[in-house]
């Protein structure tokens, strides 16, 4: 008799506890693939579940990420082949502490930001004839660098409904010390700060169908938000895939992303991008000795790849505090979550089972959206128009000030705070922005507190 | 019906009292483990503090009268202090004073103490760049603020402070597999402005290191904030094991040994200027053993130790751990000295193979620590 009583109590206990834990599970990022700490190293940890036998590849990748490359020929053969033209000599030069770059400080030096160039002719996108798709502002000895950039800001004032106001800054670029003459008259320029590099393997593991589910290119549901997937050709596999990486979702795989950055930012050739990064007019650049064929080896790429794939995203902090929960509700109510999609369950990752079937909370739909005139800098990329931007993930956004000691946001770092970044939203984001502007000061602060807890 | 309820009531009461009792007992011994560990940490930081003070004194003496003798003396004191510091790296990786954030929101000094790899041209001249670095940049004043602000501000390898910065300033670049770096003592003669700046830089960065180590030592004193925070942890056993498991399975095995083995560059070693990497490896490993066994620098015993808990819970696992510790000791001693010479051996060279063996042993050790944590219901997270 009481046996059955105990059993039923046990069942009830089991069901209640089980229910709580599964609810918690759905609401929080998987602990096995995320970390929670508030230090300068917040973005630098491997996922806790990483197979110990892969640690060696991870730390090898991290080491390579931080090492400086040198011009060829050099005594350290494995690390020569820099340039001839480049932006920085190491990955971590831009992605400091695996974190976010910023526009130049007062000294005007570009350390973690590059300038993209392109011109559009009859809807097609072309590089600048002399400078290509990106301005390389540094070079090795004996080769001219391409040119230098200065930034001036114009002020744009924005008023909240309660009368408070904010001065936003819009960058205007000018160029000097150009080695191959003026830019083409139709060439436009766009600043790009280095994005954070954690959680990328998990993003890679998001199923394409889960991204397409949120796409509504013709805005059939008439909510003012369309959102389209950027279908691109993945250079390593030659497959047509959905771009998930880059400010305009131009890369679908991390292999493509890493080798592309090595080529464009550091001038390193790889088996994926074997050509030296010089345009035909740059004679001295083309004639330089290279640092091996390719300069960055497949073994080195593999280590970098494992490192990038298994850097853990930060887990939300202070999630149970009342103001944070209220801020999260406001985030939804205002409409932020219509594009900054909170969570996914990843699919199968081809290389790392540790990344498969995990609950993650990147806060992005990885779709391109028309962000309106304010953010249109007339530089398109691939099939992404100049006014279209991929919803950037928000995870870790509140830790940037701790890790990178700044709060510069958006693709060119023009926003000097998270709030300024919100105020730049137009186009498909206009409604959410207007909703935000109509909130009381207290509620605006709660929403920002929530973002800072991510 | 009453009877049933009554029996059930007693049954539940009995089982609850049993649970409560056993938890109390466990809490008691966990508290004493946390205390003895805190005493051990305090002991080691005190020792590093004393030896770093000696190094700092030797550096001041060297700068006052720079010659080969005073330089050699300063270098020897650096080696001595660092060999104790390496032990204390077993106290990292769980958010303690060294690398955590305290209740005032201040971050531990690890990044200023031990950052690596170090781009030496960021500090001073290097071969091919005679005017490189902060020392040659006359627009920067040499003081603590400059050094702290410059540390990893624009690139992770732009390290301006800590052990490896001092190491570079004492030894200089190493281009030889036979010797360490050979910086001339005359670099520190006050004969020109740059040398005067170099003198100031060396003294300032040494003083800064001493300051940080003294701070760590204070944090773990009887009433130190760091000790209090540690003793208040929910799972001190998990923290202690996380520290040594991460040092074994991540930092020492992968970051410091395997990465050097894989890089293909002999000078891609931890203490590349002084050729002291073999001592770094030994010191880190000693840290792991000493925490596990509760041993002080001169054989003092800090009991209870983690090993006592593991042995009581699972004697076989404890014995496995002792065995792998033993094997690792052997493989570490078989690594060719200096480390850069080992790195230049062919793939199947005996020193390289010993280094490979050390890496695999350390991974096994880390897995065993993780296992031990699971057994004891302590959370062990490697490398978070």
Contacts between the chains, C-beta under 8 A, distances in Angstrom:
chain1	res1	chain2	res2	distance
A	1	B	4	6.1
A	2	B	4	4.8
A	2	B	7	6.7
A	2	B	8	5.6
A	5	B	4	7.2
A	5	B	8	6.8
A	6	B	8	7.4
A	35	B	384	4.8
A	37	B	95	6.4
A	37	B	100	7.7
A	37	B	101	7.6
A	37	B	384	7.1
A	38	B	101	5.2
A	39	B	99	6.7
A	39	B	100	7.0
A	39	B	101	5.7
A	39	B	107	5.1
A	39	B	108	7.6
A	40	B	107	6.3
A	40	B	111	6.1
A	41	B	99	7.2
A	41	B	111	7.8
A	45	B	383	5.9
A	45	B	384	5.2
A	46	B	250	7.8
A	46	B	383	5.2
A	48	B	381	4.9
A	48	B	382	7.1
A	48	B	383	7.4
A	48	B	384	5.6
A	50	B	383	7.5
A	52	B	249	5.3
A	52	B	363	5.3
A	52	B	366	6.1
A	52	B	367	6.2
A	52	B	382	7.0
A	53	B	363	6.9
A	55	B	249	6.3
A	55	B	250	5.6
A	55	B	253	7.1
A	55	B	254	4.2
A	55	B	258	7.9
A	55	B	363	7.5
A	55	B	382	8.0
A	55	B	383	7.3
A	56	B	253	7.5
A	56	B	254	4.8
A	56	B	258	4.2
A	56	B	259	7.4
A	56	B	262	7.1
A	56	B	359	7.1
A	58	B	254	6.9
A	59	B	250	7.0
A	59	B	254	3.8
A	59	B	255	4.3
A	59	B	258	6.8
A	59	B	259	5.0
A	60	B	254	7.5
A	60	B	258	6.8
A	60	B	259	5.0
A	60	B	262	5.0
A	60	B	263	7.4
A	62	B	255	7.4
A	62	B	259	8.0
A	63	B	117	6.9
A	63	B	255	7.3
A	63	B	259	4.6
A	63	B	263	6.8
A	63	B	268	7.6
A	64	B	263	7.9
A	66	B	117	6.0
A	66	B	155	7.7
A	66	B	156	4.6
A	66	B	157	5.0
A	67	B	117	6.4
A	67	B	157	6.9
A	67	B	268	7.8
A	68	B	119	5.8
A	68	B	157	6.3
A	76	B	265	4.8
A	76	B	267	7.6
A	76	B	268	7.9
A	77	B	264	7.3
A	77	B	265	8.0
A	78	B	263	6.4
A	78	B	264	4.2
A	78	B	265	5.7
A	79	B	265	6.9
A	88	B	155	7.8
A	90	B	155	6.1
A	90	B	156	7.9
A	90	B	157	6.4
A	92	B	155	5.6
A	92	B	156	4.1
A	92	B	157	6.7
A	93	B	154	7.0
A	93	B	155	4.5
A	96	B	152	7.3
A	96	B	153	8.0
A	96	B	154	6.6
A	96	B	155	6.3
A	96	B	156	6.4
A	97	B	152	7.4
A	97	B	156	6.4
A	111	B	154	4.9
A	111	B	155	7.9
A	112	B	154	7.6
A	299	B	262	8.0
A	303	B	262	7.4
A	312	B	384	7.7
A	402	B	107	8.0
A	405	B	153	7.9
